[in-house]
């Protein structure tokens, strides 16, 4: 079996895994030190500088003097500071080690600052060391370094009887449980107006001005009674806002989170609305570009809810429900950043059968991969059929890049420079520092962020690993499309089969080589494996890599081919066999989709662990099975055998939400961060609380998605079509 270690380098280890995939694309990467075991707070890692020397390391001179001054001259202030500090409470056996105290009380004390000290404590010899996050209120002269080691010097700096009594429970806890001599601290720092923040606000102001100007131009020249300007004659050929021209053609959807165009039957590279004008051509171009920013016009395009002939209606509902599923999963994951008081109680819900939908929420991303492959193949074949097999492949790639990247980069800039102003507490300061984006934004721009940086926790807006994979799949898609177009059915089966086989084999090799084991304690994404005493994370080695995630995309390509080459699928099924075929299709889809969702339920229900071989088998075939199940589901619905399920998935009300999927995917983790990290206290888990958080996240994400789509995404799509699509 292939063996890997950090000492020998994992590029060598992955050479076998990548060999087959390189035949289809130019992917290359290496895995780094994914196993360095460090305390984590938020999405970034912090190593303790105090290991082994905390008790012998004194507080800084300025901090010690500040405490002494309070003891001598202002014990009342010191008592308020101690009162604001966190204290051990109930629920320690439920892993309730988030003693944040009262942030606002501390900030209201003159010359005080709020920090968080993080350390580990032994509960018993048999249990792991839980990370304790202790909110401390310190004099402003103290640093985060002082906050980290304050717990080792409580008796030295706080001698006031009343203040000392306030920290009695902390001292008792430290005495009762062995605390390793390692800790670190971080403090609240209010967001400051930097050059980047000022530039970002300027950019936002320019966009607002363009929206106002575009709305005015659209009303003035393209209203019910178009004006004739003094500089020439403006003659507008009005187009249907729901039609192919204002829908930006089919290229809008190609790959990116499968966000559809208004009409999936429209050309891949459509032209903008025709405007005949006799006058200065440059001025007309300016008017056209300004009109692209018309708010009513963009709202009309996005909110239009009607199907066109030749579309695949069920894809809209499938896309929207998958986005809801993504948000649901992240609603339960994001509290890990701020902490939960009753983690033990929250863990118990993993034993519920119904909670398997949340635990296995990662398959929602495989649904997006499937939809992406389906639409790339379907629309590109349609363009090739219409144009005699001709397509400007350089434009194929350029349109894709220009349609995805502007909104992507804009949200990164907003996230780094403006979002930090929306919260105020130490956890917010640490988690929303944007440091990863300041260092690695260029990897997102190149769509290689799923390979570098090497740990997902260090990536810029780490949830966009999906976009990197999807772009890499898009890069190799012309090879598959060419084989399918040139060699038809046989060629399609061979190339798709190869891609699926590569994904299955790569997953098996990596799972076995890194000794990953599926466990109820780590779930799938959080699996860790040990090789030669080195620890690796499954999310870095398997989860975000294209050579393990390619099967659903490949199956989507095959279904896109089938739907294009079998346009009359519904009519081709004999009337007498429709019921039998429909039942067989739904049973097959249900089985294939249930295997990845429920096959390991018993493991979660009994808090068990799969064996190495069972883990390899599950990881090998779970995503492949999910892709096949989706394929059968789409075929059944498109053949008119979907019944109520197809009626729900194909309802026109999903179309506007479907168009907002790309923006919602980019924005929803920021909404969740504002909801959770904006809290001054740890979350207390209840089912009803999570329902309200989920609904709030959905509403907030889609509202902001509409704002960003109207203000940035859709206007720039039309500008791109006007400049390059002509």
VOGU-3710 file (C-alpha; in Angstrom, 3 decimals, decimal comma):
1> xxxxxxxxxx> 0,000/0,000/0,000  1,177/3,521/-0,757  2,716/5,157/2,307  3,270/8,849/2,884  5,028/11,068/5,361  5,713/14,752/5,692  9,410/14,065/5,877  9,499/12,611/2,371  7,000/15,140/1,014  3,457/14,431/-0,057
11> xxxxxxxxxx> 3,990/15,552/-3,651  5,794/12,242/-4,124  2,990/10,496/-2,287  0,358/12,013/-4,558  2,185/11,315/-7,811  0,346/8,028/-8,289  -2,978/9,632/-7,412  -2,494/12,494/-9,861  -1,046/10,500/-12,746  -4,366/9,492/-14,290
21> xxxxxxxxxx> -5,972/12,856/-13,712  -3,108/14,744/-15,387  -4,006/12,956/-18,619  -7,184/15,010/-18,597  -5,999/18,331/-17,120  -3,011/20,212/-15,771  -3,671/19,837/-12,081  -0,712/19,799/-9,728  -0,355/20,384/-6,013  1,202/19,186/-2,817
31> xxxxxxxxxx> -0,120/18,562/0,690  1,691/20,300/3,480  1,916/19,869/7,168  -1,733/19,147/7,659  -1,109/17,472/10,927  0,537/20,108/13,037  -1,518/19,971/16,170  -2,271/23,457/17,387  -4,993/25,120/19,340  -7,516/26,765/17,073
41> xxxxxxxxxx> -9,707/29,777/17,551  -11,891/30,647/14,624  -10,632/29,785/11,147  -6,983/30,477/11,900  -4,398/28,587/13,926  -2,326/29,927/16,785  0,616/28,131/18,314  1,386/28,793/21,939  4,711/30,536/22,569  4,508/29,622/26,227
51> xxxxxxxxxx> 4,657/25,840/26,160  6,677/24,531/29,072  7,524/27,917/30,533  4,232/29,628/31,402  4,628/29,460/35,165  8,178/30,785/35,008  7,340/33,564/32,559  6,284/36,761/34,307  3,688/39,198/33,119  5,067/42,154/31,228
61> xxxxxxxxxx> 6,346/44,969/33,426  3,678/47,407/32,229  0,898/44,904/32,940  2,215/44,062/36,418  2,535/47,752/37,296  -1,003/48,421/36,047  -2,419/45,664/38,260  -0,405/46,944/41,226  -1,701/50,468/40,671  -5,287/49,200/40,673
71> xxxxxxxxxx> -4,679/47,198/43,851  -3,289/50,263/45,628  -5,442/53,076/44,284  -8,618/51,789/42,667  -9,784/48,456/44,010  -13,361/49,260/42,958  -12,297/49,326/39,304  -10,424/46,068/39,799  -13,541/44,500/41,297  -15,568/45,527/38,230
81> xxxxxxxxxx> -12,906/43,998/36,002  -12,979/40,748/37,949  -16,771/40,761/37,832  -16,623/41,030/34,046  -14,266/38,052/33,774  -15,602/34,640/32,871  -16,222/32,047/35,570  -16,679/28,261/35,409  -20,356/27,417/35,344  -22,586/24,417/35,104
91> xxxxxxxxxx> -22,197/21,892/32,312  -18,493/21,114/32,517  -19,242/17,478/31,762  -21,113/18,739/28,692  -17,873/20,408/27,549  -19,161/23,846/28,478  -15,715/25,451/28,662  -16,577/28,832/27,171  -16,331/31,293/30,069  -16,620/34,534/28,145
101> xxxxxxxxxx> -17,866/36,704/30,993  -19,357/40,091/30,180  -17,627/41,795/27,260  -19,664/44,996/27,423  -19,127/45,408/31,171  -15,394/45,137/30,682  -15,387/47,636/27,819  -17,331/50,091/29,987  -14,590/50,069/32,644  -12,149/52,951/32,097
111> xxxxxxxxxx> -8,644/51,861/31,107  -9,705/48,209/30,730  -9,574/45,865/27,750  -11,234/42,527/27,088  -9,211/39,494/26,028  -9,653/35,741/25,804  -7,205/33,254/27,260  -7,196/29,790/25,693  -5,724/26,779/27,458  -6,330/23,087/27,898
121> xxxxxxxxxx> -7,290/21,296/31,100  -7,323/17,644/32,087  -10,705/16,408/33,282  -9,583/12,827/33,742  -6,906/10,496/32,539  -9,263/8,861/30,053  -10,824/11,940/28,482  -9,230/14,350/26,012  -8,074/17,775/27,098  -10,861/20,247/26,285
131> xxxxxxxxxx> -9,895/23,718/25,164  -11,043/26,322/27,690  -11,781/29,833/26,439  -11,724/32,221/29,372  -12,754/35,854/28,988  -10,502/38,122/31,044  -10,698/41,848/31,729  -7,246/43,431/31,913  -5,709/46,868/32,206  -5,087/48,409/28,790
141> xxxxxxxxxx> -1,344/48,211/29,447  -1,553/44,404/29,216  -1,105/42,552/25,957  -2,549/39,385/24,445  0,620/37,688/25,666  -0,256/38,714/29,218  -3,832/37,477/28,765  -2,504/34,070/27,780  -0,489/33,571/30,955  -2,669/35,458/33,443
151> xxxxxxxxxx> -4,176/32,237/34,794  -0,729/31,210/36,038  -0,312/34,478/37,967  -3,714/35,126/39,527  -2,401/34,965/43,100  0,429/37,360/42,260  -1,552/40,189/40,657  -4,963/40,004/42,378  -4,805/40,194/46,160  -7,887/42,267/46,970
161> xxxxxxxxxx> -10,165/40,009/49,079  -13,329/40,953/47,196  -11,693/40,609/43,779  -10,020/37,377/44,845  -13,375/35,989/45,963  -14,769/36,764/42,507  -12,175/34,496/40,944  -12,487/31,719/43,522  -14,198/29,365/41,104  -11,478/29,903/38,508
171> xxxxxxxxxx> -8,745/29,170/41,057  -10,588/26,088/42,281  -10,918/24,781/38,745  -7,237/25,329/38,014  -6,273/23,553/41,210  -8,632/20,632/40,640  -7,616/19,988/37,045  -4,089/19,825/35,784  -3,522/22,655/33,335  -0,687/22,140/30,840
181> xxxxxxxxxx> 1,864/24,920/30,842  0,756/26,270/27,504  -1,774/28,939/26,670  -2,305/31,893/24,425  -4,499/34,944/24,414  -6,093/37,356/22,004  -7,741/40,702/22,655  -10,510/42,783/21,178  -9,296/45,446/18,802  -11,867/47,682/17,096
191> xxxxxxxxxx> -11,753/47,735/13,307  -9,808/50,663/11,888  -10,143/52,546/8,648  -7,241/51,356/6,537  -6,339/52,278/2,977  -8,012/49,075/1,831  -11,222/49,931/3,683  -11,302/53,425/2,172  -10,701/52,077/-1,340  -13,445/49,468/-0,840
201> xxxxxxxxxx> -15,926/52,099/0,330  -15,002/54,195/-2,699  -15,662/51,211/-4,951  -19,037/50,639/-3,284  -19,878/54,317/-3,775  -19,003/54,088/-7,469  -21,275/51,061/-7,858  -24,141/52,892/-6,132  -23,601/55,873/-8,449  -23,660/53,574/-11,496
211> xxxxxxxxxx> -26,903/51,993/-10,296  -28,510/55,411/-9,917  -27,228/56,583/-13,289  -28,234/53,329/-14,999  -31,736/53,495/-13,563  -32,117/57,090/-14,770  -30,800/56,293/-18,268  -33,107/53,296/-18,556  -36,102/55,400/-17,526  -35,190/58,413/-19,670
221> xxxxxxxxxx> -34,248/56,702/-22,954  -35,977/53,337/-22,717  -39,192/54,189/-20,878  -42,672/53,989/-22,324  -41,962/57,150/-24,298  -38,249/57,110/-25,263  -36,696/60,553/-25,508  -34,908/61,694/-28,659  -31,606/63,232/-27,620  -30,285/66,330/-29,277
231> xxxxxxxxxx> -27,185/64,506/-30,479  -28,936/61,970/-32,690  -31,794/59,525/-33,062  -32,244/56,639/-30,632  -34,259/53,728/-31,990  -34,794/50,881/-29,568  -35,806/47,389/-30,605  -37,541/46,293/-27,429  -36,757/42,839/-26,186  -38,526/40,621/-23,739
241> xxxxxxxxxx> -36,778/40,914/-20,392  -37,433/37,218/-19,894  -35,979/36,269/-23,251  -32,542/35,144/-24,312  -31,027/38,584/-24,864  -31,549/40,005/-21,394  -30,890/36,567/-19,953  -27,255/36,852/-21,078  -27,490/33,619/-23,000  -26,672/30,224/-21,610
251> xxxxxxxxxx> -23,083/31,100/-20,765  -24,164/32,543/-17,455  -24,712/29,106/-16,017  -21,718/27,283/-17,356  -20,398/25,421/-14,410  -20,482/28,003/-11,694  -22,528/26,453/-8,962  -24,879/25,646/-11,831  -26,522/29,066/-11,615  -28,859/28,967/-14,602
261> xxxxxxxxxx> -29,436/31,473/-17,302  -32,947/32,804/-17,673  -33,420/30,281/-20,451  -31,339/27,135/-20,775  -32,268/26,882/-24,453  -30,585/30,161/-25,402  -27,254/30,360/-27,241  -24,042/29,812/-25,344  -22,631/33,149/-26,482  -25,671/35,376/-26,937
271> xxxxxxxxxx> -25,594/39,026/-27,943  -27,175/41,902/-26,013  -30,336/43,745/-26,918  -30,170/45,377/-30,360  -30,176/49,162/-30,320  -30,136/51,145/-33,563  -28,707/54,621/-33,116  -27,696/57,349/-35,548  -25,256/59,584/-33,791  -21,905/59,381/-31,986
281> xxxxxxxxxx> -21,225/55,645/-31,581  -19,092/56,100/-28,470  -21,889/57,899/-26,679  -24,330/55,097/-27,482  -21,877/52,580/-26,037  -21,784/54,595/-22,807  -25,596/54,630/-22,679  -25,712/50,866/-23,212  -23,200/50,242/-20,432  -25,006/52,559/-18,023
291> xxxxxxxxxx> -28,301/50,859/-18,801  -26,711/47,582/-17,704  -26,836/48,968/-14,151  -30,553/49,747/-14,212  -31,997/48,389/-10,972  -35,614/47,838/-12,219  -34,315/46,084/-15,310  -32,075/43,739/-13,333  -34,827/43,019/-10,824  -37,115/42,142/-13,713
301> xxxxxxxxxx> -34,574/39,694/-15,095  -33,817/38,033/-11,768  -37,396/37,816/-10,491  -38,970/36,617/-13,746  -40,521/33,214/-13,000  -41,476/31,344/-16,144  -40,143/28,289/-17,961  -39,252/28,359/-21,627  -39,801/25,453/-24,022  -36,885/23,058/-24,112
311> xxxxxxxxxx> -35,642/23,796/-20,599  -35,039/21,290/-17,792  -37,420/22,681/-15,145  -36,573/20,316/-12,285  -33,000/21,656/-12,125  -34,199/24,923/-10,576  -35,768/23,237/-7,557  -32,853/20,814/-7,219  -30,444/23,732/-7,172  -32,393/25,751/-4,599
321> xxxxxxxxxx> -32,956/22,837/-2,226  -29,260/21,990/-2,432  -28,413/25,562/-1,473  -30,787/25,343/1,477  -29,022/22,120/2,446  -25,621/23,814/2,343  -26,878/26,590/4,613  -28,458/24,053/6,971  -25,197/22,161/7,370  -23,195/25,323/7,960
331> xxxxxxxxxx> -25,784/26,528/10,470  -24,717/23,628/12,685  -20,984/23,925/11,891  -20,496/27,660/12,437  -21,267/27,612/16,207  -17,951/25,815/16,598  -16,343/29,212/16,023  -18,118/30,931/18,908  -18,627/27,856/21,076  -21,642/26,076/22,530
341> xxxxxxxxxx> -22,350/25,847/26,241  -23,833/22,356/25,982  -21,687/20,670/23,349  -22,339/17,283/24,918  -26,066/17,720/24,368  -25,476/18,885/20,804  -23,417/15,779/20,089  -26,314/13,546/21,103  -28,418/14,685/18,169  -26,007/12,945/15,803
351> xxxxxxxxxx> -27,632/9,706/16,934  -30,972/10,698/15,424  -31,965/9,210/12,086  -33,282/12,559/10,887  -29,976/14,267/11,641  -28,213/12,167/8,998  -29,357/14,821/6,516  -27,275/17,392/8,390  -24,277/15,137/9,018  -24,163/14,225/5,333
361> xxxxxxxxxx> -24,782/17,737/4,090  -21,542/17,620/2,118  -23,416/15,728/-0,600  -25,203/18,979/-1,410  -21,950/20,145/-2,978  -21,838/16,988/-5,076  -25,297/17,971/-6,325  -23,813/21,244/-7,547  -20,994/19,365/-9,267  -23,571/17,147/-10,959
371> xxxxxxxxxx> -25,662/20,114/-12,130  -22,576/21,917/-13,337  -21,456/19,021/-15,510  -24,971/18,487/-16,842  -25,448/22,069/-17,978  -21,951/22,464/-19,435  -22,500/19,441/-21,662  -26,132/20,225/-22,501  -25,588/23,840/-23,533  -22,288/23,325/-25,294
381> xxxxxxxxxx> -23,670/20,472/-27,400  -26,608/22,674/-28,294  -24,254/25,423/-29,463  -22,154/22,935/-31,437  -25,238/21,450/-33,098  -26,459/24,892/-34,086  -23,109/26,052/-35,436  -21,958/22,936/-37,245  -19,533/21,851/-34,542  -17,823/25,243/-34,310
391> xxxxxxxxxx> -17,068/26,982/-31,017  -14,419/29,546/-30,120  -12,842/27,657/-27,274  -10,729/30,580/-26,090  -13,980/32,534/-25,668  -15,472/29,506/-23,923  -12,867/29,886/-21,184  -12,757/33,690/-21,175  -16,526/34,059/-20,744  -16,491/31,579/-17,909
401> xxxxxxxxxx> -13,713/33,390/-16,063  -15,174/36,866/-16,542  -18,635/35,787/-15,482  -17,469/34,249/-12,210  -14,557/36,314/-11,018  -15,830/39,911/-10,571  -18,463/39,085/-7,929  -16,083/36,581/-6,339  -13,308/39,166/-5,922  -15,732/41,894/-4,864
411> xxxxxxxxxx> -17,062/39,763/-2,010  -13,507/38,972/-0,892  -12,693/42,682/-0,768  -15,885/43,459/1,178  -15,200/40,544/3,537  -11,646/41,697/4,286  -12,148/45,442/4,617  -15,788/46,185/5,500  -17,238/43,169/7,318  -14,855/43,631/10,302
421> xxxxxxxxxx> -16,781/46,816/11,169  -19,976/44,792/11,746  -18,939/43,105/14,991  -17,175/43,876/18,259  -15,663/41,207/20,492  -12,392/39,249/20,591  -13,722/36,231/18,718  -14,940/38,542/15,976  -11,582/40,306/15,861  -9,671/37,061/15,496
431> xxxxxxxxxx> -11,979/35,292/13,086  -12,738/38,265/10,843  -9,218/39,641/10,569  -9,062/38,703/6,885  -5,407/37,822/7,240  -5,697/34,704/5,089  -7,240/36,706/2,243  -4,553/39,375/2,490  -1,921/36,682/2,000  -3,603/34,254/-0,372
441> xxxxxxxxxx> -6,234/36,195/-2,348  -4,291/35,516/-5,536  -4,915/31,762/-5,200  -8,652/32,473/-5,383  -8,090/34,671/-8,415  -6,309/31,753/-10,123  -8,784/29,166/-8,786  -6,061/27,054/-7,185  -7,049/27,679/-3,554  -8,020/24,020/-3,111
451> xxxxxxxxxx> -4,316/23,166/-3,516  -2,572/26,172/-1,988  -2,422/27,091/0,849  -2,180/23,490/1,860  -4,583/23,579/4,820  -8,200/24,530/4,302  -8,207/26,455/7,580  -5,659/28,872/6,109  -7,498/29,532/2,849  -9,114/32,823/1,922
461> xxxxxxxxxx> -12,884/32,377/2,453  -12,282/28,654/2,684  -15,760/27,656/1,500  -14,786/28,665/-2,049  -12,727/25,506/-2,469  -15,798/24,417/-4,414  -15,298/27,124/-7,048  -11,685/26,058/-7,561  -12,779/22,464/-8,177  -15,562/23,533/-10,490
471> xxxxxxxxxx> -13,225/25,717/-12,541  -10,743/22,868/-12,809  -13,514/20,556/-13,990  -14,563/23,213/-16,481  -11,025/23,336/-17,844  -11,081/19,643/-18,754  -14,694/19,642/-19,962  -13,856/20,468/-23,629  -11,941/17,189/-23,858  -15,008/15,272/-22,688
481> xxxxxxxxxx> -17,300/17,337/-24,921  -15,088/16,716/-27,956  -15,027/12,960/-27,368  -18,810/12,916/-26,891  -19,432/15,038/-29,980  -16,963/13,152/-32,157  -17,529/9,567/-31,011  -21,057/9,945/-29,635  -22,449/7,295/-27,262  -19,441/4,994/-27,147
491> xxxxxxxxxx> -16,950/7,805/-26,648  -19,128/9,370/-23,955  -19,339/6,135/-21,976  -15,589/5,575/-22,149  -14,514/9,065/-21,078  -17,101/9,358/-18,281  -16,252/5,873/-17,065  -12,575/6,828/-16,919  -13,293/9,932/-14,885  -15,473/8,041/-12,407
501> xxxxxxxxxx> -12,873/5,298/-12,086  -10,144/7,858/-11,417  -12,215/9,433/-8,658  -12,999/6,107/-7,017  -9,424/4,805/-7,185  -7,876/8,060/-5,952  -10,258/8,164/-2,992  -9,491/4,546/-2,094  -5,722/5,073/-2,279  -5,752/8,229/-0,181
511> xxxxxxxxxx> -8,172/6,886/2,439  -6,114/3,743/2,904  -2,685/5,346/2,673  -3,409/8,045/5,224  -5,273/5,633/7,502  -8,457/7,699/7,521  -11,246/6,075/9,504  -14,886/7,234/9,496  -15,926/7,751/13,107  -18,937/9,161/14,918
521> xxxxxxxxxx> -16,507/11,389/16,818  -14,952/13,040/13,778  -17,687/12,641/11,137  -16,528/12,460/7,532  -15,032/15,880/6,922  -13,098/16,032/10,198  -11,381/12,662/9,759  -7,717/12,579/10,666  -5,179/9,942/9,804  -1,746/9,158/11,153
531> xxxxxxxxxx> 1,183/8,054/9,006  4,660/7,699/10,510  3,532/9,649/13,589  2,345/12,517/11,394  -1,295/13,614/11,478  -3,216/14,558/8,339  -6,693/15,997/7,844  -9,121/14,400/5,396  -10,453/17,812/4,371  -6,981/18,717/3,076
541> xxxxxxxxxx> -6,112/15,366/1,513  -9,443/14,152/0,097  -12,384/16,478/0,599  -11,325/19,486/-1,474  -9,356/17,763/-4,233  -10,718/17,457/-7,799  -9,396/13,953/-8,379  -11,633/12,667/-5,554  -14,706/14,820/-6,266  -14,923/14,285/-10,033
551> xxxxxxxxxx> -17,443/11,357/-10,230  -20,656/13,438/-9,725  -19,415/15,991/-12,267  -18,649/13,246/-14,775  -22,084/11,689/-14,272  -23,609/15,124/-14,815  -21,758/15,380/-18,130  -23,240/12,036/-19,168  -26,794/13,088/-18,254  -26,373/16,400/-20,081
561> xxxxxxxxxx> -25,363/14,417/-23,136  -28,343/12,082/-22,754  -30,854/14,919/-22,358  -29,471/16,682/-25,425  -29,394/13,588/-27,600  -32,795/12,354/-26,347  -34,944/15,509/-26,499  -38,197/13,534/-26,826  -37,547/11,257/-23,870  -41,095/11,697/-22,572
571> xxxxxxxxxx> -42,668/10,657/-25,881  -40,307/7,731/-26,421  -41,639/5,750/-23,427  -44,649/3,546/-24,342  -47,796/4,546/-22,527  -48,352/1,056/-21,153  -44,918/0,927/-19,552  -44,775/4,390/-18,066  -46,032/3,364/-14,620  -43,647/0,421/-14,371
581> xxxxxxxxxx> -40,680/2,443/-15,568  -41,593/5,291/-13,222  -41,753/2,996/-10,184  -38,483/1,317/-11,136  -36,832/4,700/-11,598  -37,948/6,054/-8,240  -36,949/2,886/-6,393  -33,515/2,998/-8,015  -33,057/6,681/-7,232  -34,183/6,196/-3,620
591> xxxxxxxxxx> -31,750/3,328/-3,062  -28,784/5,100/-4,658  -29,421/8,322/-2,718  -30,063/6,519/0,576  -26,810/4,552/0,536  -24,558/7,555/1,249  -27,108/9,164/3,572  -28,067/6,285/5,834  -25,623/3,412/5,358  -23,498/4,495/8,333
601> xxxxxxxxxx> -26,392/5,551/10,564  -25,776/2,636/12,928  -22,254/3,937/13,510  -23,572/7,320/14,641  -26,413/5,775/16,626  -23,991/3,633/18,639  -21,176/6,219/18,735  -18,993/3,729/16,931  -16,245/3,707/14,333  -15,950/2,002/10,953
611> xxxxxxxxxx> -13,059/-0,319/10,302  -10,332/0,719/7,881  -11,765/-1,395/5,061  -15,320/-0,171/5,719  -14,097/3,427/5,683  -12,338/2,884/2,364  -15,446/1,343/0,794  -17,724/4,105/2,059  -15,440/6,885/0,868  -14,932/5,173/-2,493
621> xxxxxxxxxx> -18,556/4,741/-3,498  -20,645/7,244/-1,511  -20,258/10,209/-3,886  -20,433/7,973/-6,947  -23,706/6,530/-5,638  -25,042/10,014/-4,964  -24,270/11,104/-8,516  -26,002/8,054/-9,991  -29,065/8,681/-7,812  -29,302/12,269/-9,047
631> xxxxxxxxxx> -28,944/11,060/-12,623  -31,904/8,715/-12,275  -33,954/11,388/-10,502  -33,402/13,949/-13,284  -34,151/11,412/-16,016  -37,365/10,336/-14,307  -38,520/13,939/-13,841  -37,584/14,970/-17,388  -39,436/11,951/-18,770  -42,634/13,145/-17,098
641> xxxxxxxxxx> -42,634/10,349/-14,532  -41,737/12,459/-11,524  -45,234/13,009/-10,167  -45,491/15,329/-7,176  -41,721/15,443/-6,748  -41,263/16,814/-10,235  -44,131/19,273/-9,699  -42,380/20,627/-6,614  -38,898/20,772/-8,148  -40,201/22,339/-11,367
651> xxxxxxxxxx> -42,409/24,985/-9,796  -41,662/28,437/-11,279  -41,293/29,976/-7,810  -37,795/28,447/-7,572  -36,495/30,206/-10,678  -35,651/33,579/-9,044  -33,994/31,858/-6,082  -32,124/29,632/-8,508  -30,606/32,678/-10,209  -29,345/33,904/-6,825
661> xxxxxxxxxx> -27,604/30,652/-5,914  -24,088/31,731/-6,850  -24,227/34,924/-4,803  -25,984/33,138/-1,914  -23,237/30,509/-1,815  -20,533/33,157/-1,587  -22,354/35,250/1,016  -24,077/32,818/3,385  -20,985/31,980/5,520  -20,476/35,697/6,116
671> xxxxxxxxxx> -24,100/35,958/7,273  -23,572/33,011/9,639  -20,379/34,596/10,983  -22,237/37,812/11,737  -24,979/35,825/13,489  -22,726/33,635/15,616  -19,475/35,540/16,096  -21,409/38,702/16,810  -22,648/37,095/20,041  -20,947/38,124/23,285
681> xxxxxxxxxx> -21,665/34,735/24,797  -21,510/31,074/23,888  -24,537/29,618/22,149  -26,877/27,330/24,079  -27,974/24,605/21,693  -31,660/23,743/21,295  -33,587/22,441/18,309  -35,814/25,509/18,163  -32,819/27,860/18,312  -31,167/26,118/15,373
691> xxxxxxxxxx> -34,384/26,308/13,339  -34,538/30,065/13,840  -30,841/30,473/13,054  -31,302/28,455/9,860  -34,313/30,471/8,720  -32,495/33,694/9,538  -29,443/32,556/7,589  -31,558/31,663/4,546  -33,428/34,975/4,542  -30,324/37,042/5,199
701> xxxxxxxxxx> -28,247/35,210/2,596  -30,811/35,491/-0,176  -31,569/39,119/0,579  -27,898/40,026/0,345  -27,554/37,763/-2,693  -30,250/39,830/-4,400  -28,425/43,044/-3,485  -25,082/41,799/-4,801  -26,656/40,274/-7,912  -28,495/43,476/-8,823
711> xxxxxxxxxx> -25,549/45,699/-7,971  -22,575/43,696/-9,214  -23,130/40,288/-10,789  -25,840/40,881/-13,371  -24,737/44,361/-14,501  -21,205/43,106/-15,124  -22,568/40,061/-16,958  -24,306/42,370/-19,410  -21,316/44,689/-19,727  -19,153/41,662/-20,505
721> xxxxxx> -21,619/40,517/-23,169  -21,671/43,978/-24,752  -17,902/44,357/-24,866  -16,785/40,814/-25,644  -19,922/39,036/-26,805  -20,279/41,164/-29,920
//
